[in-house]
Amino acid sequence: MDLFPGAGTALNVVTILVGSVLGMLFGHRLSEHTRSVVTDCLGLVVVLMAVVSLLEISSPALLEYVGAGAPVMIVLGAMLLGGIIGSLLRIEQRVESLAGVIQAAVARRSPAVVALEGPREESSPADGGSDGRQAPGTARASDAARERFIEGWLTASLLFCVGPLTILGSLNDGLGRGIDELALKSVLDGFASIAFASSFGLGVAFSAVSVVVVQGALTLVGLMLGSLVPDAHIATLTVVGGLLLIGIALRLLRIRDVPVGDLLPALAVAPVLTWLVATLT
């Protein structure tokens, strides 16, 4: 059956939204310890996904394209240049600020939706809630909600948008080769969004917007370039994506707060360096 270009991304968005709603509806019934265990499990699975991505460093197509000694140096150069560019552009900080603005807007305009994330404490006159002023406890709760939204959006967006299934699946969708990879990714993302939303709330649902932008762009690339995208370029993209997944895993496991957002330009730098090395050699 012939599907329209972007059908895989549409399926992916639906599973993320359904999973997020289920996680927000039932996630608050889980204890804090259980949520922590769920987040740890996700972190470990992300490590597994990263390892699968990193295996592309030995891709025959990549080795034939640039030589045996070049792939690691290409990835290193992409990460360094991408990190420098991202830090100068303050991508992580800007994305966090944007996420905070979106969270505040959603809280103001759609309180019923925000309420799906779980019960919140009511402010009492003693707390200063009756005269319209924000009490210290309410301010702290608001800050915590904002940070939770940001972490949920960033973590879910990076996890759902970076990886071999994202790149290969979206390109194959645009090339007309089917949506098998994106269908598998949709199932995985659906279950992951349930777990993420139980811990991070509404921000996970907004990662669907990130999925539309990233996968939609890659699908358009497939449509425009046809079969001209070299397998070697896809391999370097996948390896760099695997390293970014490692950064996400370190954040989920609370080992180190890696600024993964600042490293995103590495995804654009990697194919350029691959082409440059292949040209020079």
N, C-alpha and C positions, 0 to 999 in steps of 0.2 A: 504494500500500500504506500503510495507516494504522499509524503507529508510536506507541509509548507516549511520553508526555511525559518528556523527559530522555534519549531515545535518542541524541540528538546528543552530549550530554555523556558518555554511556557510551562511545560510539565514540571520542571525544576522549581519554578516560582510557586506553583500550586502546592507542591509537597512541603516546601519551606513554610508557607503561610499556615497550612493545616497543622503541621507539626508544632509551630509556634503557638497557635491557639490552644492546642491540647496541652502543651507544656505550661502555659499561663493558667489554664483552667484547673489543672490538677497538680501542678508543680508545687504550689504553696502548701500543699498538704504534706509534703515531705519535710523531714527534719533538716536542720542545717548540716548535720553530719552526713546525712544521706545525699544532700546536694553536693557537698564537698567530695564525696566518693564518686558521684556521677561525673563531676568535673575532672577528677583525676583519671577516671576511665577514658574520658574523651581525650585528655592529654596523651595518654599512652597509645590510643588508636591513631592519633595524629602523628605520633612518632613512627608508627608502622607505615602510614601513608607516605611520610617523608622518605623513609628508607626505600620504598618502592620507586619513588620519584628519583632518588639519588642514583639508583642503579642505571639510569639512562646515561651516566657519565661514561659507561663502557659500550654505548650503542655503536654497532658496526657502521651505521651511516655517519655518525659523528666522527669516529676514528678515521674513516676513509676520507672524510671531507677536510679535516684540519690536521690529521696526523696523530700519532699515539701520545705525544707529550703535551699537546696543546689544550685539551679539554679542561683540565684542572686550572690552568693559568687563565683561560677565558672566563671560567666561572669566578675565579678570584678577582680578576679585573672588573667583571660586571658587578660583583658585590661591593667592591671598594668604590668604584665610580658612582654606582647607583646610590650607595649610602651617603657619599659626599653630596651628591645632587639633592637627595631627599632631605638631608639635614639642613642644607642651605635654604631650601624651599620651605622648611619646617612643615613637611607634609603631615607628620603625626599630630603635631599641635593643631594644625588647621582642621584636620579631620575630626579631632576631638572637640574642637570648638563648634564645628558644624553639627556634630552629633548632639552636643548640649543644646544648641538652638532648636533642633528638631524635637528633642525630648521635652523641652519647655513648652513648645508650641502644641505638641500632642497633649500634654498634661492640662493646658488651658482650654483647648477646644474640644477634647474628647475624654473627659474624665471617666466616662463609663467604660471606655476601652482600657484606660490605664488601670481601672479597678480590677480588670481581669488578672492582673499580676498578683493579686492576693490582698488580704485585708490590711488596712493601714490604721495606725493609731489615731484616735480623735483627739483634737486639742481641746483643752479645758480652759475655763476662764482663768484658772490659776496660771496656766501656761501662756496666757496672753492671746488665746485664739479667738476670744469673743469680741475684741475691739478692732479686729481687722489687721492687727500688727502680727508679724511673723515672730513667734517665740524662738529662742535658741534651739530647743529640741526639734521644732518644726524645720528650722533652717538646716540642722544637721541631717534630718530625714530627707529633705529636698536635695542636699548635696549628695547623699548616699544614693538616692534614686537616679540622679544625673550620672554619677560615676558608673552605676550598674547598667544604665542604658548605653553609655559610651562603650563600656567593656563588651557588652553583648553585641552591639552593632559591629565594632571593629573586629572582635574575635570571630564572630560568625561570618562576616563579609570576607575576611582574609582566608578563613578555612574553606568557605564555599567557592571562592573565586580563584584560588591558587592551587594548582595541582594538575597532574597529567590528564585526569578526566575532563577538567574544565577546558584545557587547551585543545586536546585532541578531539574531545567530543564536540566542542563548538565549531572547530574547523571542519570536521567531518560533516556536521550538520549543514554548514554553508557549502561544502563541496558536493552535497547530495549523496553522501555515502551512508546515510541513515543516522539514527539517534541512539544507537545501542549504548554507547558510552554515557551519554547524558541521561538515559533512562536508568542505568545503574547508579549514576551519581545522584539522581533524584531520590531514589530509594534511600541511599545512604544519608543524604542531606535531610530527608524527612525525619528519620529516626534521630539524627544528631540535633535537629532543631527542637525536638521534644525535650531532649536532655538539656540543651543550652537554655531554652526558654524557662525551664523549671528553675534554673539558677540565675539567669540574667534578665528574664522578662521581655518586655516589648521591643527592646533593641534588636533582638534576634529576628523578629518579623521584618524589620526595616532592612535587614541584609538582603531581602528579596530584590530591593531596588538596586543594590550593588551587583547582584547576579544578572539582572536585566542589562545593566550598562556594560559589564565586562564580557559576559557571554554573547550579548547582542553584537558588540563590537567585533569579537572574534569570528562570529558567524558571518558578519559583513565582510571581514577580511577573506574568509573562505570563498564567499560569493564572488568577490572582485578578482582575487588572484587565481582562483581555480586550483589547479594542481601544481602551481608554481612555488608553493612554500616548501623549501627543502626540509627533509627529515632531520638534518643536522641542526637546523635552527630550532625546530620543535624540541629536540633533545636538550639543547642548552637551556631553553626556556623551562623545560621540565625540571632540570637539575637545580636551577636557581629557585624555582618554585618549591622544590623539596627543602632547600635551606631555609626559606621563609617559613615553611611548615614547622621546621625545627624550632624556629623562634616563637611561633605560636604555641608549640607544645611546652616550651620553657615557661611561658606566661601562664598557661593553664595549670601547670604543675607547681606554680608559685616558686620557681627556682630563680628566675631572673626576668625582669620586665624589659624584654628586648623591644626596641622601637621599630617594629616590623613595618609600620607605615612609612618610615623614612627610607626603608630598603626597597620599596616597590619600584622605583626607577630602574633597579637592576634587571627587571623583567624586560624592559625596553632596550637596555644596553647590551644584554647578552647576545641577541641575534646580530646586532651591529658589529660586535667584536668577532663573532663567528665568521661573518662575511669578510671582515678586514683581515683576519688571520689567514683565511682560505685564499684571499686575493694575493697576500704577500708571499705565501708559500707555494 
